[in-house]
């Protein structure tokens, strides 16, 4: 029976190493259990069926030469499951195969799954394996229904370079770039709505079900036009807000169904307890994200109810005062901090459970200005530092800083944190300091005070005279986020990720002269060591591109690196810095850069990045004829000016 051909090419496409290792381990374990007569968990299948689907997995491992090959394989495989869709979907091995191929099948075969699953919604929603197939069916049905629609918001990762030959093997690319009949689109829309209404009508049964909850969240997002690609082996329980696309033109019935999810949950007597359970909390977070797209007024009401009825609850309301005291001590420490929190035992319950903390972070991201301000005043005001120093809640403080809207609120947060930056660095919560700096930049306030606070935290306070030499270490201290006493003897090229990001923000401040001088006065050897690291190269980019840094300062930095251009060129990250220096340099210094590279041409061409720079800067032309190189440079600049002028005229 299972004799369908396996079509696969030998060309493989790059995947994440973690995913590759897990897939390999999965197949190895499957073969091992098969020797014991166990052909995958879930529904039992015979040995012939097992061998067929394992062979499909092995073939898929090698990738496909073309999308047509994957489409052919998908149709062949699904043809083998005819009249057995539900039974086979409940097997672990078959589920893994179907989940990968469902997005590439022809309309007739996909609709056969719609029909089979629609007749068995209740058991399949709670099935450990078939529930994944149902979730995938909803995703594919949504993508085919919105075929041809342009997304309103692209995911943030769209700016990253990605190969088209890899993208075309994704469900989204295939289903949005292939035409389907109007009848098929209508059937897809009906399936999404039918699945959503079934889950809505059985909300009480499925909110706490780990399998059905994921399907419900996919439905809620689909109803408002949000598509979030599923991440293989993702550990996250919440919606990835930065990895989604929003499509317009969803039917009004879809919108009303989505709102009904929120309305029904709001009427539940258990609503105040929903944030404190993993799956129900994730569902509420998904609804908040959907309401931001659908109805901001309703989001505000929904958020207010969460804030007042759920987040402000206290453990003592659960008649467990001993547990309340224990959790409060864990969160706030046994000793009360004067002027920060008068009664630690009255700590809101939201800060004592991971699920509710994650929901709070989601609400901070989607909340409007008024709701965001209410959240700050009721939950964070007066206890920001205490929350920032705890591992469970410091990310909530970071989210608050990233999305706080009102300057007055931020200034209050700043006053709470500025004297405690050193302690935050000591305990490793550098993300809070980075978020504080970014907020100063975004809101254009407290910038000078932020620089002073960082200087004090790193033991390089602003000073004059002999102590002025100490303050020059400010840049190097920020690079490593270590105090002066440690950095003065540290000759390593280590660059802290958050330290690099803080420096980049400082360079974008309205008056970055102090950090600029610290960089220019640093030893060139240390600068080169910094710029050739992944984190450090972005500092050079921020320096050269900041609109608040003058041409003279840029020229000083470029001249400071003289004698090290070859070292930058042969480094993967340093070569990028050298290209930016060349682009920003005056013509007379561009000659200096190319001359240095030409003198050590063999060394430059000895590395891959060096060969790229050698070609881009036309060092060969310079070695042959300096005048010809100058003429080509002038022609290139003239052409660029003409293009720029044409853009302005338009």
Secondary structure, 3 states (H helix, E strand, C coil): CCCCCCCCCCCCCCCCHHHHHHHHHHHHHHHHHHCCCCCCCECCCCHHHHHHHHHHHHHHHCCCCCHHHHHHHHHHHHHCCCCCHHHHHCEHHHHHHHHHHHHHCCHHHHHHHHHHHHCCHHHHHCCCCHHHHHHHHHHHHHHHHCCCCCEEECCHHHHCCCCHHHHCCCHHHHHHCCCCCHHHHHHHHHHHHHHHHHHHHCHHHHCCCHHHHHHHHHHHHHHCCEECCCCCCCCCCCCCCCCCEEECCCCHHHHHHHHHHHHHHHHCCCHHHHHHCHHHHHHHHHHHHHHHHHCHHHHHHHHHHHHHHHHCCCHHHHCCHHHHHHHHHHHHCCCCCCCCCCCHHHCCHHHHCHHHHHHHHHHHHHCCHHHHHHHHHHHHCCCHHHHHCCCCCHHHHHHHHHHCCCHHHHHHHHHHHHHHHHHHHHCCCHHHHHHHHHHHHHHCCCHHHHHHHHHHHCCCCCCCHHHHHHHCCHHHHHHHCCCHHHHCCCCCCCCCHHHHHHHHHHHCCCCCHHHHHHHHCCCHHHHHHHHCCHHHHHHHHHHHHCCCCCHHHHHHHHHHCCCCHHHHHCCHHHHHHHHHHHHHCCHHHHHHHHHHHHHCHHHHCCCHHHHHHHHHCCHHHHHHCHHHHHHHHHHHHHHHHHHHHHHHHC
